[in-house]
């Protein structure tokens, strides 16, 4: 894994990982968004042959990140799960039992539609709209944040699966998932690699870090 990139916001230190996550050093919190656990199982139930290895690779990548950063809490900025319960979510339950000591906070996303008792059984603290720590807010969909409220805080969001387009010589064009930082918010890339992304159009002064072959590239 590439060495994480240091990024400071309002005097707080964050570490960007090419494995699609942020580590908040001051709060010892690992921050990720859009895991979409169960998505491959959902596709298989619909007759689309997506291998379960995709889900297992995402879980293993998360385990490796927890071992590397050693956080005391995991913050998931929405869409932890993709749809209704299936076999893959039962595998997640077994994984959770092995890491029952780790507090998990989930800010509900539009795909998080499981019954409340399911989250309770997995010891996941659910926040219906947002979670706030100090002057930082975690909300799945940035478009639902009021302008007045956003003026006083820095917001972390997910939902759109941001990507950045890069043009090369000979009219070549490539695109990659990315982290997008403005002065007031950060949009996180989808943690799951089994997702698409939406190309963003950053403003002047924004910071963008593309994820290229498991490495970060600043733009």
Backbone torsions as a table, in degrees:
resi	resn	phi	psi	omega
1	UNK	NA	134.5	177.9
2	UNK	-62.3	146.1	177.3
3	UNK	-59.1	133.3	-179.6
4	UNK	-62.0	154.1	-178.6
5	UNK	-100.2	128.3	-179.2
6	UNK	-77.9	135.3	180.0
7	UNK	-144.0	128.7	-176.9
8	UNK	-109.3	137.9	177.4
9	UNK	-134.9	119.9	176.5
10	UNK	50.5	42.0	177.2
11	UNK	79.8	2.1	178.3
12	UNK	-104.0	145.9	-176.2
13	UNK	-103.3	126.4	176.4
14	UNK	-121.2	150.2	177.8
15	UNK	-120.6	120.1	179.4
16	UNK	-88.7	132.0	179.2
17	UNK	-112.0	140.6	175.5
18	UNK	-66.3	-8.6	176.3
19	UNK	-89.3	21.5	170.4
20	UNK	70.7	44.3	177.3
21	UNK	-149.3	167.5	173.5
22	UNK	-122.3	143.9	171.6
23	UNK	-116.8	123.0	179.2
24	UNK	-93.0	102.7	-171.9
25	UNK	-61.7	-44.0	-174.4
26	UNK	-65.3	-32.3	180.0
27	UNK	-103.7	-0.4	-178.4
28	UNK	51.2	48.8	-176.1
29	UNK	-120.4	131.3	171.9
30	UNK	-91.7	129.1	-174.4
31	UNK	-118.5	123.7	178.4
32	UNK	-140.3	164.9	-179.4
33	UNK	-144.2	152.2	170.8
34	UNK	55.6	61.1	174.9
35	UNK	-75.9	-35.4	179.6
36	UNK	53.6	43.4	175.2
37	UNK	-60.1	137.3	-179.2
38	UNK	92.7	-4.7	-177.3
39	UNK	-66.2	-41.9	-179.8
40	UNK	-65.1	-38.9	176.4
41	UNK	-64.9	-37.1	178.0
42	UNK	-62.0	-41.6	179.0
43	UNK	-66.7	-40.6	-179.3
44	UNK	-64.6	-37.9	177.9
45	UNK	-63.5	-24.4	178.9
46	UNK	-90.8	5.9	176.6
47	UNK	90.2	9.6	179.1
48	UNK	-100.6	120.8	-171.3
49	UNK	-79.7	82.6	174.8
50	UNK	-101.9	124.6	-176.1
51	UNK	-66.7	143.7	178.9
52	UNK	-67.4	-16.6	179.3
53	UNK	-59.7	-26.5	178.2
54	UNK	-61.9	-46.7	178.2
55	UNK	-64.0	-44.6	-178.2
56	UNK	-63.6	-35.8	177.7
57	UNK	-66.1	-39.1	177.9
58	UNK	-65.3	-42.5	178.1
59	UNK	-62.1	-44.6	-179.2
60	UNK	-65.0	-36.5	177.8
61	UNK	-65.4	-38.6	177.0
62	UNK	-65.5	-42.8	177.7
63	UNK	-59.4	-44.0	-179.9
64	UNK	-62.0	-38.6	179.3
65	UNK	-68.8	-38.4	176.9
66	UNK	-65.0	-37.9	178.2
67	UNK	-68.7	-35.9	-177.4
68	UNK	-73.7	-49.2	-174.3
69	UNK	-87.7	-23.9	-178.5
70	UNK	53.8	53.6	-179.3
71	UNK	-72.5	160.5	174.1
72	UNK	-101.1	-2.8	175.0
73	UNK	-157.8	151.9	178.3
74	UNK	-118.1	122.6	179.6
75	UNK	-110.3	121.4	-178.6
76	UNK	-113.1	117.6	-172.2
77	UNK	-89.8	53.0	172.4
78	UNK	94.1	156.0	-179.7
79	UNK	53.1	50.8	173.4
80	UNK	-67.0	-40.8	178.7
81	UNK	-115.9	159.7	-172.6
82	UNK	-96.6	-35.9	-176.2
83	UNK	-162.0	-144.4	-179.5
84	UNK	-70.2	163.9	-176.1
85	UNK	-62.9	140.9	174.7
86	UNK	-147.4	-172.5	-174.7
87	UNK	-58.3	-36.4	-178.7
88	UNK	-66.0	-33.2	177.8
89	UNK	-71.5	-28.6	173.2
90	UNK	-67.4	-36.5	174.8
91	UNK	-65.6	-36.5	176.8
92	UNK	-62.1	-40.7	179.2
93	UNK	-57.7	-41.2	179.0
94	UNK	-65.3	-40.4	176.8
95	UNK	-62.3	-41.8	-179.0
96	UNK	-63.5	-37.3	178.9
97	UNK	-61.1	-30.7	178.8
98	UNK	-77.4	-17.1	-178.6
99	UNK	-126.0	40.8	-175.5
100	UNK	-67.0	-17.1	-179.6
101	UNK	-73.2	-18.8	-171.7
102	UNK	-90.3	117.3	174.9
103	UNK	-65.2	132.7	177.5
104	UNK	-119.2	125.7	175.8
105	UNK	-110.7	128.8	178.5
106	UNK	-119.6	120.5	169.7
107	UNK	-89.3	116.5	-169.3
108	UNK	-59.7	133.5	173.2
109	UNK	-106.9	177.3	-176.8
110	UNK	-67.0	-19.9	178.5
111	UNK	-93.7	-7.7	-177.5
112	UNK	-84.3	84.1	-171.9
113	UNK	-114.9	13.3	179.6
114	UNK	-69.5	159.3	178.4
115	UNK	-67.3	150.7	-176.4
116	UNK	-57.9	-36.0	-177.3
117	UNK	-65.3	-25.6	179.1
118	UNK	-67.5	-45.4	177.9
119	UNK	-63.7	-40.3	179.5
120	UNK	-62.3	-41.8	-179.6
121	UNK	-64.2	-28.5	179.2
122	UNK	-95.2	8.1	177.9
123	UNK	54.0	50.0	177.1
124	UNK	-110.6	123.0	177.1
125	UNK	-83.1	119.3	-174.6
126	UNK	-101.2	132.7	175.2
127	UNK	-113.3	120.8	-170.5
128	UNK	-63.4	-40.7	-176.3
129	UNK	-124.4	-43.6	-176.5
130	UNK	-158.5	164.6	175.5
131	UNK	-132.6	138.6	-178.5
132	UNK	-125.3	132.8	172.3
133	UNK	-131.3	120.4	-175.9
134	UNK	55.4	-128.2	179.2
135	UNK	-101.3	29.2	179.8
136	UNK	-120.1	132.8	-179.7
137	UNK	-117.0	140.7	177.0
138	UNK	-115.5	119.8	-176.8
139	UNK	-143.7	135.2	-174.8
140	UNK	-63.0	-50.2	-174.5
141	UNK	-112.0	111.4	-177.1
142	UNK	-62.6	-28.4	-175.7
143	UNK	-67.6	-13.8	179.8
144	UNK	-93.6	3.7	179.5
145	UNK	-89.6	132.6	179.8
146	UNK	-72.1	147.0	-180.0
147	UNK	-62.3	-41.1	-178.6
148	UNK	-63.0	-42.1	-178.7
149	UNK	-68.9	-39.6	-177.3
150	UNK	-65.7	-22.3	-179.4
151	UNK	-62.5	-27.6	-173.1
152	UNK	-101.4	0.4	-175.3
153	UNK	-141.9	167.8	169.4
154	UNK	-108.3	130.7	-172.6
155	UNK	-110.9	133.9	170.8
156	UNK	-103.7	132.7	-179.8
157	UNK	-141.3	175.2	177.4
158	UNK	-137.2	-122.4	169.1
159	UNK	74.9	-52.1	-170.9
160	UNK	-87.4	-10.1	-177.0
161	UNK	54.3	69.4	-172.0
162	UNK	-66.5	146.4	175.2
163	UNK	-139.9	160.6	-179.0
164	UNK	-127.5	137.2	177.9
165	UNK	-93.2	140.3	-179.3
166	UNK	-127.4	128.1	179.5
167	UNK	-104.9	136.3	179.1
168	UNK	-116.8	-164.7	179.7
169	UNK	-72.2	156.0	177.8
170	UNK	66.8	30.1	178.8
171	UNK	61.1	22.4	176.2
172	UNK	-73.4	143.1	-179.9
173	UNK	-139.0	130.6	176.7
174	UNK	-127.8	159.6	176.7
175	UNK	-141.7	150.9	-174.7
176	UNK	-144.6	152.6	171.5
177	UNK	-63.3	156.9	-174.5
178	UNK	-155.5	164.2	163.8
179	UNK	-93.9	138.3	178.6
180	UNK	-126.0	117.0	179.4
181	UNK	-112.2	126.2	165.9
182	UNK	-108.9	-172.9	179.9
183	UNK	-70.0	-21.5	-173.1
184	UNK	-118.3	-11.2	-177.0
185	UNK	-155.3	162.0	171.8
186	UNK	-128.3	130.9	172.7
187	UNK	-104.0	122.1	-176.3
188	UNK	-85.8	147.7	173.2
189	UNK	-70.6	157.8	174.4
190	UNK	-66.5	132.5	178.1
191	UNK	-67.4	-39.8	-179.6
192	UNK	-69.0	135.6	175.4
193	UNK	-83.1	-8.6	178.8
194	UNK	-93.1	52.3	179.0
195	UNK	-143.6	158.7	169.4
196	UNK	-90.5	-168.4	175.6
197	UNK	-151.4	160.7	-178.6
198	UNK	-110.3	127.5	-179.7
199	UNK	-68.9	131.5	-180.0
200	UNK	-99.0	164.9	176.1
201	UNK	-124.8	83.9	-173.9
202	UNK	-64.1	150.2	176.0
203	UNK	-83.5	162.4	176.3
204	UNK	-60.4	132.8	-178.5
205	UNK	95.4	-13.3	175.7
206	UNK	-72.9	155.5	175.1
207	UNK	-110.9	130.6	179.5
208	UNK	-127.3	132.5	177.9
209	UNK	-122.7	107.7	179.6
210	UNK	-81.7	147.6	177.7
211	UNK	-102.6	105.8	-173.8
212	UNK	-121.4	112.9	179.8
213	UNK	51.3	47.8	178.8
214	UNK	61.9	27.9	173.5
215	UNK	-131.5	155.7	178.1
216	UNK	-97.9	136.5	175.6
217	UNK	-126.8	123.9	-178.5
218	UNK	-84.2	141.1	177.7
219	UNK	-130.2	NA	NA
